[in-house]
């Protein structure tokens, strides 16, 4: 059973998400919060698998709430809901430790799939979209190449190749094709890369690759 905390300052939005979760097999809404401070408290108390987090709320916003929930070191992963008009907020959320983001008007099946993905440690946003959005704001968010990250030295040559592929936005299928590996082998490599880097998911690995200067953002 995947447990979810809904965080949104709009009661009707919370009601809609709650009804969706009730209709989804294997999903359970364990709580609702109307602002960031309440979300932080409830996440600590309820320890949900996923916090479905709105960004713009009165008082403590979703970015700060995400930062505090992740910093607490608990089991809860954060899935941010945003719109393309708020790309910069989504990026700030990723830097705060969110495991991904979806559009608020995502189809029900996309939202459920996203929650499941985050709960199992994967990134929600499609790799190409993640790369495109990171590129759009990387010059404001990252300082690539400022210092060598000691975690990179723990990677084998193959794992380093896989990290570069993840940072370039390749799917597991694309990595398998281009590196001539089976998808099951790629999944194992990805898992080892995340473990050695201490990354919660693929999105965090992409951020580390940018910070280390392994991948340079495309800035128009």
Steps between C-alpha positions, in 0.01 A plus 500: 500500500638842398414766756457862388482835676314763296631856542296778340340816634190451285239270664346405166839402361563283805154345461569415135835338580346309789225358278759402241710316756196320636425366154855379440593148612790495743472870589400651833465866598624517859466874549443845355687822571400850399841667528868419520548506876213259545646276230836481678332408829271240343780344298697446821199355679347287224814404304320468165676353201426808289408862569302641208617860534353823364748786467320827563334501841462762774769506765760231436491413130548158343869559427592562862273218615675266257841607625403433861332166431802373305749640753324306776632183338175308520344266248275760338574597142355816351314532170448864409201616299560799275424656163741581218455866597677417825805314370733689732298391802522141382877529472524651845296205623742254343792677663312478830491123459174426320494179299325658203208708387182475301259746350194571711279411204665161448262221407395279791699204372810718466466622856457148638796376295705794626419427862594135451825597330602732782403245764731242341794740477476603136464846349158610385583732212593337170880522463493720190262744665713506815808579290320772304370671811834475680673649198259792499603619845835333566693826473309628803493180702836331459868585513642217291856388536579699815645198680550130440238294676672217691197276450580474130824314572296212641342433161638238265565597138169346393311670783652832398371441146156424639501819710586705191217328313253580779613863498451517125139397545521148360240247606605153616408366157718759328790430736468128430502558123790742494721319750403156367361372827178332607242718673527288814874566508439871451257503793763337720760756392260787564426362845871476581563853371224644717623306804863608459403863444254501786237626254135442580406460134600579141412868533747539786763322292444746214547792739824351631627452144431867427664614823810291426528643149451163332223648289484858385159671473381627166445870554343697220 
